Amino acid sequence: SAGGIFRLPGSYVEPGIAFSITFIALENVLRPRLGVGRLAVVFCFGLVHGLGFARSLSEVQFPPNQFLVSLMGFNFGVDAGQLLVILLALLAVGWFRNRPWFRKCVSIPCSLIVAAIGLVWAIQRITFYLTH
C-alpha cells in the first residue's frame, strides 16, 4: 500500500482500524483464553492497521532511491513503540495478571473502556467521511 500497488480509501481504513480496536477489546472480555482463532483476528487486525500506517506513510515524500530504507525505518519505529508499550504494561500489571481478581477488576473494565473508545472513534470517522 505504501508503494502504491494496493490502495484502500481512508473512509474504509480509518473506521476499520477503530472497529478492529473495539472488536479485539470485546473479544478480550468474551474470550479470556487465547486460541487458534485469535491468530486470524490478530492477522486481520495487523493488516487493517498496516493499511492505515501505509496510507499515512504514502503522504510523506521520500527520495525514491531511499523508499525501502524509509519504509523499514518506519516499521522499526512502530514496532519499537509497540514493544515499549507492552513492556510498560507488563511492568505496570504483570505482577498481578495471574491473581484471581485481576480479570474482573482490571482486564474486563480496561477492555470495556478501550472498546468504548474504539466505538466512539469509529462513529467519529464514519460521520466525518459522510459529511465531507
ROGUGU-45904 format. One line per field, with one value per residue: residue in three letters; z, x, y of N, C-alpha, C, O, CB in turn. Coordinates in steps of 0.001 Angstrom, whole numbers, plus 500000, padded with zeros to 6 digits. Atoms other than C-alpha are relative to their C-alpha. Glycine has a CB too. Layout:
N
zator: [Ala:...]
npz: [Z:...]
npx: [X:...]
npy: [Y:...]
capz: [Z:...]
capx: [X:...]
capy: [Y:...]
cpz: [Z:...]
cpx: [X:...]
cpy: [Y:...]
opz: [Z:...]
opx: [X:...]
opy: [Y:...]
cbpz: [Z:...]
cbpx: [X:...]
cbpy: [Y:...]
//
This chain:
132
zator: [Ser:Ala:Gly:Gly:Ile:Phe:Arg:Leu:Pro:Gly:Ser:Tyr:Val:Glu:Pro:Gly:Ile:Ala:Phe:Ser:Ile:Thr:Phe:Ile:Ala:Leu:Glu:Asn:Val:Leu:Arg:Pro:Arg:Leu:Gly:Val:Gly:Arg:Leu:Ala:Val:Val:Phe:Cys:Phe:Gly:Leu:Val:His:Gly:Leu:Gly:Phe:Ala:Arg:Ser:Leu:Ser:Glu:Val:Gln:Phe:Pro:Pro:Asn:Gln:Phe:Leu:Val:Ser:Leu:Met:Gly:Phe:Asn:Phe:Gly:Val:Asp:Ala:Gly:Gln:Leu:Leu:Val:Ile:Leu:Leu:Ala:Leu:Leu:Ala:Val:Gly:Trp:Phe:Arg:Asn:Arg:Pro:Trp:Phe:Arg:Lys:Cys:Val:Ser:Ile:Pro:Cys:Ser:Leu:Ile:Val:Ala:Ala:Ile:Gly:Leu:Val:Trp:Ala:Ile:Gln:Arg:Ile:Thr:Phe:Tyr:Leu:Thr:His]
npz: [500000:499960:501316:500999:500731:499517:499266:499416:499545:498570:499489:499563:499111:498685:499147:499803:498894:498757:499723:499625:498595:499235:500098:499196:498587:499609:500016:498761:498937:500228:500155:499197:500386:501365:500778:501388:500676:499708:501000:501153:499576:499895:501371:500603:499241:500499:501391:500028:499430:500956:501090:499489:499919:501362:500582:499439:500495:501421:500120:499744:501198:499795:501243:500582:499804:498589:499574:499210:498718:499238:499591:498943:498821:499466:499366:498804:498996:499530:499201:498762:499170:499497:498979:498816:499341:499395:498848:498941:499479:499224:498739:499191:499508:500193:498742:499480:501036:499690:498767:500318:500133:501054:501169:499654:499533:500869:501412:500598:500070:500957:501348:500327:500263:501326:500989:500123:500709:501395:500613:500186:501117:501246:500306:500424:501339:500957:500100:500744:501429:500565:500105:500813]
npx: [500819:499121:499367:500993:500480:501352:500531:501323:500309:500008:501364:500153:498907:500050:501007:499597:499033:500735:500826:499139:499640:501191:500179:498983:500285:501160:499579:499262:500991:500824:499155:498807:498877:499510:500208:499558:500766:499403:498965:500644:500418:498783:499545:500878:499740:498728:500168:500765:499167:498914:500531:500092:498647:499478:500686:499341:498630:499991:500139:498678:499163:498665:499236:500308:498927:499937:501343:499956:499349:500954:501093:499487:499819:501329:500481:499199:500466:501325:499826:499314:501005:500916:499287:499889:501306:500173:499100:500559:501196:499539:499455:501079:500981:499517:499873:501330:500876:500461:500804:501399:500791:499466:500879:501240:499771:499111:500048:501322:500311:499119:500405:501260:499661:499368:501051:500834:499215:499937:501318:500149:499131:500603:501145:499456:499422:501092:500700:499134:499973:501335:500301:498991]
npy: [498811:498822:499914:499649:501179:500274:498845:500090:498638:499714:500116:501392:500400:499355:500645:501400:500030:499757:501179:501131:499782:500378:501444:500684:499740:500813:501396:500202:500166:501183:501194:499730:500859:499867:501211:499963:498953:498696:499751:499379:498667:499182:499761:498980:498779:499476:499599:498746:498943:499787:499174:498628:499450:499846:498844:498821:499970:499657:498549:499426:500054:500539:500136:501316:500972:500373:500402:501229:499691:499191:500885:500871:499157:499728:501231:500224:499042:500420:501216:499635:499340:501025:500769:499147:499990:501319:500058:499152:500668:501145:499480:499421:500974:501363:500727:500321:500549:501353:499980:500311:498777:499150:499947:499301:498629:499224:500358:499746:498568:499310:500412:499323:498594:499965:500285:498800:498984:500431:499779:498545:499629:500500:499137:498700:500103:500219:498711:499085:500329:499806:498576:499301]
capz: [500000:500818:497422:495609:494433:496512:497790:500085:500770:504190:504514:504880:506611:509408:510670:510144:512479:515122:514777:514992:518300:519581:518348:519981:523269:523301:522348:525341:527536:525943:525256:528071:526658:523604:520903:517287:516126:517737:515173:512336:514281:515006:511324:510166:512907:511746:508101:508701:510900:508407:505659:507856:508555:504889:503897:506245:505079:501420:502081:503116:500263:500488:497962:495515:495992:499783:499829:501115:503808:504871:504975:507063:509414:509820:510560:513018:514823:515017:516277:518826:520089:520402:522308:524655:525370:526019:528330:530257:530557:531747:534337:535468:535803:535010:538633:539201:535971:537439:540555:540772:540973:538057:535224:536994:538448:535769:532493:531849:532886:530890:527855:528015:528201:525167:523308:524039:522864:519668:519008:519532:517156:514555:514768:514539:511446:509731:510488:509186:505882:505426:505893:503790]
capx: [500000:502824:504341:501094:500434:497281:495094:492120:490348:490720:486947:487235:490600:490114:486744:488113:491009:488656:486250:489159:490207:486647:486476:489747:488782:485391:486982:489274:486179:484250:487139:489656:491798:493968:493024:493758:491009:492868:495669:493286:491933:495453:496402:493371:493974:497579:496549:493978:496363:499179:496985:496355:500048:500896:498297:499892:503357:502414:501678:505319:507679:510731:513542:512717:516118:515545:511951:512755:515108:512494:509752:511907:512807:509149:508237:511109:509927:506331:507407:509788:506960:504642:507270:507775:504029:503927:506931:505356:502058:503887:505776:502559:500327:502468:502953:499196:497925:497588:495738:492110:490782:492826:490457:487341:488890:491423:491236:487484:486970:490009:488928:485429:486898:489094:486097:484029:486829:487243:483497:483465:486426:484661:481498:483534:485365:482216:480463:483467:483572:479800:479808:482900]
capy: [500000:502425:501649:502441:498868:498488:501313:501330:504641:506228:506191:502395:502072:504596:503292:499752:500487:501869:498911:496457:498027:497649:494056:492997:494654:492911:489616:490030:490303:487436:485023:485130:482325:482691:480212:479414:481770:484639:484215:485060:488014:489283:488876:490902:493482:493889:494088:496835:498807:498313:499769:502793:503284:502766:505348:507877:506939:507343:511023:511588:512413:510173:510199:507361:505749:505565:504328:500833:502137:504699:502055:499721:502573:503456:499831:499512:502658:501443:498014:499540:501751:498749:496784:499736:499907:496148:496414:499295:497401:494307:496347:498038:494971:491951:491046:490853:489297:485786:486858:485693:489269:490640:489730:491013:494178:495194:493291:493452:497105:498269:496248:497747:501262:500550:499071:502193:504496:502445:502644:506420:506775:504617:506722:509938:508707:507461:510756:512704:510826:511026:514810:515615]
cpz: [500000:498661:498881:499198:500350:500805:500506:500570:501522:500610:500409:501066:501392:500894:500265:501130:501331:500370:500414:501450:500896:500027:500897:501485:500477:499993:501275:501180:499863:499894:500746:499602:498551:499292:498577:499226:500210:498986:498769:500325:500059:498607:499346:500667:499478:498571:499898:500531:499089:498818:500434:500095:498611:499321:500501:499438:498532:499766:500247:498741:500372:498670:499424:500245:501463:500525:500905:501368:500890:500527:501146:501298:500674:500749:501288:501129:500581:500903:501323:500962:500604:501098:501291:500774:500702:501244:501166:500616:500859:501338:500918:500604:499920:501265:500498:499023:500282:501301:499636:499742:498784:498816:500290:500302:499054:498524:499347:499987:498997:498563:499575:499718:498618:498910:499777:499237:498523:499273:499756:498822:498670:499585:499531:498574:498935:499777:499196:498498:499341:499778:499147:498620]
cpx: [500869:500684:499024:499466:498550:499537:498597:499689:499980:498623:499668:501036:499838:498883:500339:500993:499264:499119:500854:500458:498837:499832:500988:499718:498808:500339:500774:499051:499286:500788:501316:501223:500387:499804:500491:499278:500581:501091:499421:499573:501210:500543:499167:500200:501268:499896:499279:500854:501182:499557:499870:501356:500561:499366:500648:501407:500057:499859:501330:500840:501410:500735:499770:501083:500139:498650:500041:500627:499044:498859:500445:500220:498687:499469:500760:499535:498654:500135:500697:499031:499019:500661:500168:498678:499749:500863:499455:498753:500386:500577:498904:499091:500477:500072:498645:499148:499491:499204:498531:499136:500386:499033:498757:500240:500837:499746:498658:499666:500873:499634:498708:500226:500628:498964:499120:500733:500096:498682:499748:500852:499397:498840:500483:500537:498938:499254:500820:499932:498632:499682:501006:500103]
cpy: [501261:500204:500309:498823:499708:501199:499684:501378:500129:499861:498569:499641:500590:499460:498529:499844:500159:498803:498802:500136:499600:498490:499256:500190:499163:498515:499670:499795:498652:498696:500207:499179:500245:498667:500178:501099:501381:500340:500683:501425:500937:500322:501107:501354:500668:500498:501341:501147:500309:500843:501457:500663:500257:501206:501291:500150:500424:501505:500721:499832:499532:499997:498595:498950:499570:499516:498777:500237:500802:499144:499091:500793:500324:498778:499702:500924:499621:498773:500294:500687:499005:499170:500799:500031:498669:499869:500826:499370:498804:500443:500514:498934:498556:499174:499495:499199:498590:499924:499761:501245:500821:500136:500840:501483:500862:499712:500339:501492:500762:499646:500687:501489:500142:499751:501232:501100:499649:500242:501483:500461:499550:500896:501367:499936:499777:501300:500991:499714:500152:501479:500764:499411]
opz: [499303:498307:497727:498240:499486:501663:499811:501320:502239:501796:501155:502060:502384:502053:501339:501906:502273:501535:501247:502149:501916:501074:501641:502269:501579:500830:501810:502117:500847:500196:500179:499876:497684:499831:498224:498369:499374:498704:498236:499497:499602:498367:498760:499991:499209:498221:499160:499945:498963:498338:499657:499699:498373:498568:499723:499116:498111:498679:499963:498142:500962:497616:500164:500399:501768:501736:501971:502374:502092:501675:502115:502388:501902:501874:502286:502275:501792:501984:502353:502166:501772:502118:502385:502002:501833:502268:502312:501832:501914:502364:502139:501766:500334:501235:501278:499389:499683:501750:498547:498990:498423:498355:499495:499909:499106:497752:498301:498936:498261:497691:498421:498841:497859:497873:498640:498389:497673:498116:498708:497992:497684:498416:498572:497781:497842:498638:498360:497696:498138:498905:498882:497808]
opx: [500563:501028:499438:498721:497765:500271:497783:500497:499614:498495:498715:500720:499962:499152:500042:500908:499500:499070:500433:500600:499031:499548:500596:499860:498831:499846:500658:499369:499096:500260:502295:502353:499534:500130:501040:499878:500411:501322:500021:499706:501142:501002:499720:500224:501280:500500:499713:500875:501586:500318:500131:501515:501198:500026:500880:501849:501013:500161:501457:500861:502190:500118:499855:500772:500939:498435:499424:500132:498953:498443:499710:499938:498592:498983:500166:499407:498452:499549:500325:499061:498649:500039:500093:498673:499265:500407:499464:498566:499794:500326:498991:498701:499762:499869:498581:498056:498496:498833:498095:498164:499655:498775:498385:499440:500751:499451:498622:499277:500367:499634:498577:499577:500269:498990:498770:500142:499938:498673:499223:500389:499440:498733:499942:500300:499028:498960:500277:499751:498551:498884:500808:500901]
opy: [502229:501332:500428:499029:499317:501690:499076:501926:499198:499558:498347:498988:499872:499142:498006:498892:499402:498408:498000:499132:498939:497909:498357:499252:498614:497759:498568:499063:497937:497626:500692:499585:500438:497610:501222:501748:502268:501515:501616:502326:502078:501439:502037:502383:501869:501512:502225:502230:501465:501684:502376:501818:501284:501922:502216:501252:501075:501998:501911:498756:500279:499847:497615:497768:498686:499463:498776:499730:500552:499300:498900:500297:500314:498889:499295:500494:499703:498728:499731:500433:499123:498871:500240:499939:498649:499361:500375:499423:498575:499811:500377:499049:497644:497960:498545:498763:498181:498840:500135:501168:501744:501248:501704:502331:502089:500624:500987:502001:501609:500515:501094:502059:501042:500414:501548:501769:500526:500660:501858:501243:500287:501267:501918:500847:500337:501662:501714:500629:500402:501821:501950:499878]
cbpz: [501203:501111:499695:499076:500310:500858:499101:501101:499442:500251:498954:498801:499413:499829:499351:498727:499831:499869:498771:499058:500249:499409:498550:499653:500225:499061:498752:500267:499971:498760:498491:501436:500210:499972:500003:499331:500473:501426:499602:499550:501377:500843:499165:500108:501513:500087:499227:500832:501395:499507:499535:501360:500773:499169:500351:501531:500175:499282:500981:501236:499303:500606:500248:498519:499511:500828:498786:499254:499770:499135:498803:499549:499626:498868:499035:499697:499401:498797:499214:499703:499186:498854:499474:499594:498980:498995:499609:499447:498847:499214:499724:499156:499227:499381:501056:500362:498702:500079:500768:501131:501235:499519:499571:501201:501331:500339:499840:500766:501368:500268:499937:501148:501085:499908:500458:501391:500613:499922:500890:501294:500182:500170:501234:500956:499954:500500:501399:500498:499805:500914:501370:500671]
cbpx: [499065:501053:500706:500575:500877:499949:499981:499914:498660:500521:499005:500125:501339:499826:498611:500596:501071:499139:499159:501228:500392:498745:500161:501411:499721:498817:500861:500924:498975:499207:500269:499694:499648:501501:498532:499768:498577:500577:500683:498790:499294:501082:499916:498520:500129:501070:499231:498698:500497:500533:498635:499336:500923:499744:498484:500048:500651:498882:498943:500692:500051:499944:501529:499783:501315:500480:499122:500774:501325:499448:499514:501319:500704:499034:500128:501498:499917:499060:500796:501205:499245:499535:501369:500414:498879:500344:501399:499665:499083:501042:501002:499172:498726:501332:500644:499279:500720:501181:500171:499393:500144:501328:499590:499342:500669:501454:500284:498911:500157:501472:499825:498991:500964:501134:499131:499585:501415:500370:498890:500404:501400:499514:499082:501115:501012:499030:499706:501453:500501:498950:499948:501359]
cbpy: [499993:499856:498723:500990:498773:498692:501271:498870:500435:501383:500482:499044:500424:501488:500106:499440:501121:501264:499641:499911:501481:500659:499546:500522:501501:500268:499705:501188:501156:500189:499696:499747:498519:500437:499610:498643:499983:500019:498693:499172:499937:499270:498697:499576:499693:498938:498928:499870:499599:498671:499464:500011:499051:498725:499979:499913:498633:499262:500507:499322:501387:498572:500259:500143:500579:501179:499714:498920:500793:501136:499153:499329:501277:500402:498820:500225:501378:499691:498962:500919:501033:499085:499567:501430:500289:498892:500499:501391:499550:499207:501113:500954:500137:500035:500891:501267:499997:499066:501367:499199:500841:499447:498581:499330:499958:499704:498527:499232:500619:499641:498480:499830:500544:498951:498802:500511:500129:498527:499422:500772:499386:498535:500150:500455:498875:498898:500573:499887:498582:499378:500607:499953]
//
